[in-house]
C-alpha cells in the first residue's frame, strides 16, 4: 500500500500518459494514445465511445489483463510495471472483479459453483466460500437459484451470476464490459439499479458502454475517440 | 483527491495462489463436464494398459505352466557319453575310456541317486539262440545287440524286472557266464521264465539267463538286447570301455552334477566327454516368457501410444474449446501455471483412471484365460500396481503440449474469442 501524505487520497486507478499499440507484422495500430485519468475510491465512471475507440483496450489495461506499451499505470498507488505475472494475477484475484458482456459462465457448473470459482484463486479459506457465495448471490437477488445449472437461467439472471462472481471476493474495483449489451431494456434497467446499489455501498465501478442510459447513471463519463480522451466530464 | 501520488513498487504484492486440492477439484470437474467424451478418451489408455498387463500375466502364467508340466523324469537324468563323432577315423580313435569304476566315482557326488554305465559288446557277428525247440517254421537264431553293463545300471535307467534278478559286482568280477535279457530279446528267444535256469548261446558260448528286464524308463534300446556284466564281457569279448553313463540325480541337482560328472569320470580331459543335461527350468521359463512378451508387449505399447495420442488430441480440442473459460480463469486471478496445472491434471487423471481400469481388466483377463485352460494364474504383484502409474505418466506426457498451449493464451485474446 502507498504511504500517502495526510492530504493525499490514493486513487484506485491512475493512468499517466498511457499508450497501447498493437503490432501486427509491420503495421502498428495505436489503440490508446497518451491517456491520463484518475478514478477515485467509490467513483462510478462510464467509459463511452464508438466501436474501435479503445474502450475495451483501456478496460483490459485497467484490469491488469494487458500491459501498456508506454506510460505508467498506478493501481491503488502501486506502479504495475514493477509487478510480475503472478503478482498481477494475485491483484486480479483479490482486488478486481470483472463482468463481461458475454457473461462467461461455465455451463456444466451450478450457479453457486460458478460464483465460488473466483474464490479458489484468491486464497479464501474453504469454510468461508459457500457463505460468501450465498451472500453474494442474495445480494444480486438470486438466492433461490443457487443450485440451478446456468442453462436454465435467463440472460439477466446469468449476468447477475457474473456480477455475484465478481463481488464474492470483495474487490476494490468492479470492471464491467458492456454489461447491458446482451440484455433487453427491462433487465438492463434492473442491472443499472443493481450497479447504483453497489456504488452506494462504496464500490468503485468502471463500466464500458455505448448505452447512454448506462452512462447517465454514472458519476461521470470518459469519452474516447480514436484512442484519445475526448471529453472528460 | 488531489496531489501527486508517488508510485509504489509492487514487491510486496502477493502472487496468486491456488491450493493443490482446488486444482484437483477443478480438474475433476473438467473431466466430468463431458462424461461421454471422457469415457471414449480413457478407452485408449484402458486398452493399452489392459493389453500390457494381460500380456505380462499370460506370459508369466504360461511360462510357469510349462515349467509345472516339466518332465520329472527328464529333469533328473544326466547322460555322459564318450562318442566323439566320425571324424576320428580308423586307428585315430581318440575316444577316452570311461573308467570301470565310473559307478562308484559318481555315487560319491552329492545329489547322485544312481549311476550305471553300459556299452555295446562286439561279438564278431555271432548269432544268438536259445535251446532249440524243434519247429521247422520258426527262426531260431537271431542277430542281437549285446550290451555290457555295470551293476548299478538297472536303477540308473529306472528299470523293472519281469522275473529273476539283476547281476551284481560278484558276477561281474568273477566273469560269471550269466546274462540278463531285455523283454524284447526274451520274447524272440521264447524265454519267459528263469527258475529253471534257461541258457542262451552267443555263437557257441552258453550263458545262463538270470533275469528278464520288463521295462526301462531310460535307454530303451537295452530292452531288445542281451545284457552281460562288464567283467564277463571284458573276459569273453575283450570289451574295453563303456560308451554311455546314465546318472539318476535328485531334482534340482542336474546342472551341478552335469558339471561334476565329466570331471569325476575324466579328471585329465573332462571336455572330451559329452554331457547331456535337462534344460534349466529358469532358462525354459525365461524363453517362454520372452517369446510371448516380445510380441504382445509391442502390441500393448502400440495401443498405449494410441491411447496417449487420443488423450493429447482430446485435451487439445478441449483447450481450444475452452478458450473462453481459460480467459475467464485468468481474469479471475489464475496464473499461467494454474491453467497449465489444471489441464495437466485432467489429462493425468484420465491416464490414471484408464490405467486402473486397464490393469483391472488385464488381471481379469489373465484369470479368465487361466480358468479356461485350468492353469494357475501367476502375475507379478508389481505389474497391477505399476500399471496405473504408467497410465498416469502417459496422460501427463499427453497433456504436456495442450497444457502449454492453454497457458500460453493471452487472457485478452482468450476472453474475446470465448
Boltz contact constraints between the chains, C-beta under 6 A:
constraints:
  - contact:
      token1: [A, 2]
      token2: [B, 8]
      max_distance: 6.0
  - contact:
      token1: [A, 8]
      token2: [B, 3]
      max_distance: 6.0
  - contact:
      token1: [A, 9]
      token2: [B, 1]
      max_distance: 6.0
  - contact:
      token1: [A, 10]
      token2: [B, 5]
      max_distance: 6.0
  - contact:
      token1: [A, 40]
      token2: [B, 1]
      max_distance: 6.0
  - contact:
      token1: [A, 60]
      token2: [B, 412]
      max_distance: 6.0
  - contact:
      token1: [A, 65]
      token2: [B, 411]
      max_distance: 6.0
  - contact:
      token1: [A, 65]
      token2: [B, 412]
      max_distance: 6.0
  - contact:
      token1: [A, 66]
      token2: [B, 412]
      max_distance: 6.0
  - contact:
      token1: [A, 74]
      token2: [B, 7]
      max_distance: 6.0
  - contact:
      token1: [A, 77]
      token2: [B, 5]
      max_distance: 6.0
  - contact:
      token1: [A, 77]
      token2: [B, 8]
      max_distance: 6.0
  - contact:
      token1: [A, 78]
      token2: [B, 8]
      max_distance: 6.0
  - contact:
      token1: [A, 78]
      token2: [B, 10]
      max_distance: 6.0
  - contact:
      token1: [A, 79]
      token2: [B, 7]
      max_distance: 6.0
  - contact:
      token1: [A, 82]
      token2: [B, 9]
      max_distance: 6.0
  - contact:
      token1: [A, 82]
      token2: [B, 10]
      max_distance: 6.0
  - contact:
      token1: [A, 83]
      token2: [B, 10]
      max_distance: 6.0
  - contact:
      token1: [A, 83]
      token2: [B, 13]
      max_distance: 6.0
  - contact:
      token1: [A, 86]
      token2: [B, 15]
      max_distance: 6.0
  - contact:
      token1: [A, 86]
      token2: [B, 16]
      max_distance: 6.0
  - contact:
      token1: [A, 86]
      token2: [B, 335]
      max_distance: 6.0
  - contact:
      token1: [A, 87]
      token2: [B, 10]
      max_distance: 6.0
  - contact:
      token1: [A, 87]
      token2: [B, 13]
      max_distance: 6.0
  - contact:
      token1: [A, 87]
      token2: [B, 15]
      max_distance: 6.0
  - contact:
      token1: [A, 89]
      token2: [B, 16]
      max_distance: 6.0
  - contact:
      token1: [A, 89]
      token2: [B, 333]
      max_distance: 6.0
  - contact:
      token1: [A, 89]
      token2: [B, 335]
      max_distance: 6.0
  - contact:
      token1: [A, 90]
      token2: [B, 14]
      max_distance: 6.0
  - contact:
      token1: [A, 90]
      token2: [B, 15]
      max_distance: 6.0
  - contact:
      token1: [A, 90]
      token2: [B, 16]
      max_distance: 6.0
  - contact:
      token1: [A, 92]
      token2: [B, 333]
      max_distance: 6.0
  - contact:
      token1: [A, 93]
      token2: [B, 16]
      max_distance: 6.0
  - contact:
      token1: [A, 93]
      token2: [B, 333]
      max_distance: 6.0
  - contact:
      token1: [A, 98]
      token2: [B, 331]
      max_distance: 6.0
  - contact:
      token1: [A, 104]
      token2: [B, 324]
      max_distance: 6.0
  - contact:
      token1: [A, 104]
      token2: [B, 328]
      max_distance: 6.0
  - contact:
      token1: [A, 108]
      token2: [B, 33]
      max_distance: 6.0
  - contact:
      token1: [A, 118]
      token2: [B, 332]
      max_distance: 6.0
  - contact:
      token1: [A, 120]
      token2: [B, 22]
      max_distance: 6.0
  - contact:
      token1: [A, 121]
      token2: [B, 16]
      max_distance: 6.0
  - contact:
      token1: [A, 121]
      token2: [B, 18]
      max_distance: 6.0
  - contact:
      token1: [A, 121]
      token2: [B, 332]
      max_distance: 6.0
  - contact:
      token1: [A, 121]
      token2: [B, 333]
      max_distance: 6.0
  - contact:
      token1: [A, 121]
      token2: [B, 334]
      max_distance: 6.0
  - contact:
      token1: [A, 122]
      token2: [B, 333]
      max_distance: 6.0
  - contact:
      token1: [A, 123]
      token2: [B, 17]
      max_distance: 6.0
